[in-house]
Amino acid sequence: MPTPAYLIDLAVIRKNCEALSELKARTGCRIVQALKAFALPAVFPLLRDHLDGCCASGLWEAQLAREFFGETVLTCGPVYRDTDTDLFDLSSHIIFNSLSHWQHWRHYALSHPRYKQGVISYGLRLNPQCSTGSPSIYDPCRQGSRLGTLPDSLKNADLEGLSGCHFHSLCDQNSDALATTLESLDLHFGALLRRPQIRWLNMGGGHALTRPDYDQQLLVDLIKQSRDYYHLDEIWLEPGEAPVLNAGSLHSTVLDIFQSGEQTVAILDVSATAHMPDVLEMPYRPDLTLNGTPSLERGTHRYHLGGSTCLAGDIIGPYSFHRPLKIGDRLIFQDMAQYTMVKTTYFNGIQHPSITLRDESGNDQMIRSFDYEDFKRRLM
């Protein structure tokens, strides 16, 4: 397989999805795929067999979800443009980020034929004001957050037409963080959630549901307790990572090795900024193998791996290996399905990674490659 390339393993996705199906059976909750994390249509048939639909953050994601997944599309964006009226035909649920934005759309929303037919419902995103350890860039509850409604704004507010609530404040966390968040949610919004008009609660994403150390029993208890306590019809989860955890890898080749002061630098044909931006944003350090052998925590053969763009900060990080690197070596970054392909750019016009699927029999098929014409069309 030529590099750079993403490899997506369908067998791993099936295993993750079976775990999510079991969780749904134990709790009665509904789980949807967050397209903001992973949106590869070639994998949608497998996800569709186990999950209940998709959540979308905007118009184009909602279109993709409806085209490939079906009628269950939960749309939740920070704002909707006045021209985004197609969302009301594409979505089963539309969640409004602020009370002012709901008031802006309220007349249109309540007069829409699909609302009168009972096939679309509306919700309000809440800010539980509870930070549980996310990096600041991924913390929707940080001071001055633009995401979610604060309790003070709900005083004497007209909430007619809203039938659900949504919060999203976790980031790849265990269920103990959810327990803490639910306590804060009840403190600030318990009275709202106990109103008879509120029929569903969306607990958002960031739940590391398929991680081996995830406390599923606590999650089961929390879902059941929340449903009973607030007398809800439905509870939703919208993980992005959990269905595809450990299902993707990014294959790269060493192109150059040189000394820079006391550091030995290896330049690869992949880029942190263009191909795996969470390495810089989180920051996140992916596991790595050299021709199939895992990298070492410590070792004498230590290299600072750099991307192939001109950005000075395009640094993947320091890694140690069991032997010296050579030009032409293949390095494979692990757990590269989520928040990679959906965030890639054509920065500097470097070669864009192709996409290969590995089926459940172990056969690989390249389903997408990129060339100069793809780069050119983005700006024409």
N, C-alpha and C positions, 0 to 999 in steps of 0.2 A: 504494500500500500504506500504510494508516494506521500511524502509529507509536504506541508503541514496538513493534518487531517483529524477530524473528530470521528471517533468510533463509538457508536451507540449499541449497547448489548440488550436485545429484547428479552433474553432469559432473565436478566437481573430485574428488568422492569416488571416482568410478570410476577416474580417473587415478591417485589415490593407491593404490587397491586393486590396480590392475594392476601397480604397482611392487612392492607387497608379494607378489603372486603370483609375480613374477619372482624375488624374493629366496627365496621358499620353494622354487622349482624349482632354484635354484643350490645350496642348502644342505641341503634335506631337512628343514629345521626346520618347526615348526608355529606359526602365528600366530593369536591370538585377540583379539577386541575387548574392551578394558577398559571395562565398563559404568560404572565410577566416573567416567569422563571424558565419555562420550557414550552416551546410552541412548534414542535416538529410534526407536521401533518402525517408523515409516514408512520408515526408511532400512535397516532390517535385511535386507530381501530382497537389496539390492545388496551389503551387507557379507557376507551368507551365501554369495553366489556366489563370493567370493574368499577368505574367511577360514575358519578351522577350527572356530570356536565363540566362546564368550565366557568372560571371567573375571569372577567376582562377588566382592563383598566381604562379602556377608551374605545372609540368607534371601530378602529380597524381590528383590534383584538376581538371585539364582539362579533364582527363580520366573520372572522376566521372561525370562532367558536360555533357560530350558528351553521356555517357551511359544512363543517366537518364533524361536529359533535351532536347537534340537534337543538332542541328547544330550551334546554336548561342552561341559561347564560346569566350569571350574576355579574352585573356591571357595577364597578365601584371606582370612580376616578375623583381626583381632587376638584375637577371642574368639568363642565360640559359646555361646548360652544352652542350658540343659538342655532347653528346649522346642523347640530348633531341629533336632529329629531329621529333619524333612523334607529337610534338606540331603543326607542319605544317599540319598534317592530321587531328588533333583534333579541331583546332581553326578556328574561322571565322575572328578574328583579333588577331594579335600579336603586342604587344607594347614593345618597347625597352627602357630600362632605361637610356641609355647613347648613345651618338653619336658613341663612340668607339665600343660599343657592336653591334650597328647596322652595322657599317663597318665590324666587324668580321663576321657577318651573311649575309651581303648584297648579295653576289654572290649566296649563297645557296638559300636565300629567293626569289630573283628575277628569278631564274631559276626553281623554284619549279612548278610542273604541276598545282597545285591548284591556284597559283598566275596567271599563264598564262590563266587559265580558268575563272579568275575573281571571285573566290569564297573565297579568303582570301585577306585581306589587312593589311598593316603594319603602325604602328604609333610610335611616339616618346613621351616619358614622359617628361614633362616640369616641372621645379621648378619655380613657380611664385614668389618665394622670398617674401612671405607674410605670416607671422605667425599671426593667429587670435585667439590665446588663448588656444591652445591645450596643455596638459601636455607635457613636453619636450620629453618624450619617444615616444609620438604619433605625434610629430610635424615634418613632412617631410621637412619643410622649415627652420629648425634650422641651425645655423652656422655649416658648414662642413658636411651638409647632404649628404648621399650616394644615395638619391632618387631623380631622375629627372635631366634633362639637364639644365645647366645654359646658359644664352644668349650669353656670350662671346665665348662659344665653337662652336657656329653656324656660326661664321664669315667665309665666303668663303667656307662653307661646302657643299659637294655634297649630296643633299637630294633626289636624284632620287629614286623613288620607295615608298617613304613615302606619305601616303594620309590622315593621321589623326594625331591628337595631343591629349594628355591625361595629366590631372593634378589631383592630389589627395592630398589635404592639410587640409581638414576639419576633425573634430572629434566630432560627435554628436552635430552639431551646426545648428543655424537658417540661414535663407536665407540672412540676412544682412552680415554675414561672407562671403557668396559666392559673394555678390556684391562687397565687399572690395577686395576679391581675384581676381575677374574678371578685376577690374581696374588695379591691379598690373600685371596681365597676359597680358593685352593689352599694358601696358607700356613697358614690356620686350620682348614680343613675338608677338605684333600686326602685324608686317610686315610679319612674318612667317604665321600667321593664315589667312592673306589676300591673300596669294599665291593661284592661281587657283588650284594647285594640292591638297590642303588641303580640303577634302570633309567632314570630320567629326571631332567632338570634344567630348571627353569623360571627363565629369566633376567629375569623380571619386565618392567616397563615403563620409561618414561622414555627410550626410544631414539628419537631424532629421525629415523626411518628414511626419511621422505619429504622431508626438507629438502634443498635443492639441494646444500649443502656436506657432506652426510653421506657418510662414507667407507664405502661399502658393501663394497668389497673386503676391508677390514680385518675387518668384521663376518663376512663369509663365511669368512675364514680362522679367526677365533676360534671360530665355531660348529663347523667341521670339526675343529679341533684339540681342542676340549673333548670332542666326541663320541668321538674316537679315544682320547684320553688317559685318559678315565674309563670307556671301554667302555659308552657309553650307547645305549639304544634310541631315545630321543627328546629333543629340545631344543625348548623352548617359549619364545616371546616373547609378551608381552601389552601392546602399546602402546595408549595411549588416544588420543593426539593424532595419530599418524601416519596412520591411515585418513581423518581428517577435517581434516587441516591445510589452512588457507586456504579451507575449504569453507563457512564460516559468517560472517555479518555481522549486526551489531546496528544497526538503523535507528532514528534518534532525530530529534527536532525541538527547535529552540531556542525556549524559552518565555519567557525574560526575560534582559535584559542590563542590568547596572548597574555603577557604580564602587564599589570597596571599597578605600579608601586609594589606593595606587599601582597596584592590580590592577583589571583589567576582568574581571568575572565574567559567565559565561553559564550559565544554569540550563537543563538539558535534561529531557526527559520519560523519561529512563532514569536508572539509579542504579548507581554502582559497587558499593555494598554489597548491593543487592538483585538485580542483574542480571548483573554481571560481577565477582564478588568477588576474582578473582585480581589485579585491578588494585590492590587493597589488600593482599592476602596475599603476593604474590610478592616485591616489587611488580612489576607488569607494565604496560607502556605500549603499548597497541594502536595500530596505524596507523589513520589517519582520513582520510576524504574529505569535502569540502564540495560538495554537489551534483555529485559525480563528480570533483572536482579534489583531489589529495592535499594534506594539510596540509604546512606548511613546517617545517624544523628551526629556522629563525630568521626573523623578520619583524616589521614594525612593527604588524601587526594581530594582537596576541597576547591570548589570553583564557585565563582559568582556568575550566575546564569543571567544573561541579558537578552532582551528581545531585539528584533531586527529593524525597529523604527529609529528615527533620529531623535526621539524624545529622550533627554538625558535620564529621566526617571523611569525608563522602560526596563526595570530591573525585576526579575522574577524572584531572585534571592539566592542565598548561599546554600549549597548542597555538597555533601561528601559522598565519595564512591569507593567501591572495593578495589578499583584500579584506576589508573590515569585515563582521562577522556582522550578520545581521538576524533579528529575531524571525520564526519560520516557516521559517528555513533548515533543510535536512535534513543532518544529520551521520551518517555511516555508519562504525562501528567495524569493523575487519577482523579476521579469524581469531577468530571468536567462536562456533565450534561446540563445542570441548572446554571442559570445566569451566565452562560458563555455565548452560545449561538444567538440568543436573543439580544445580546449587547455588542456583538462584534461590529467593527468598523473597517473601512478600507483605507485607513490612515496611511499616508505615505505611498499608497499604491502597492504595498507589498502583497505577496501571494496570499490569497484568502484561503483558509482551510476548507478542504472538501469535506463531505459528510458521508460516512459509510455506516450501514446497518449490519449488525451481526445477528442472523436469525437464530432461532432456538435450537437449530441443529449445528450451529457453529460456523455457518457459511457467511462470508462477507460480501456485501454488494454496495458499491458506491452509488448513492442516489442523487448526489449533487456535487458538481465541481464548478469552479469559478474561474473566469478569465478576464482579460482586459475589457471586453465589452460590458461585463457586469460592473466593473469599476467606472467606466465611462458613462454608462446610462444613469448613474446616481446623480450626475450633475448636468444632464442634458434633458 
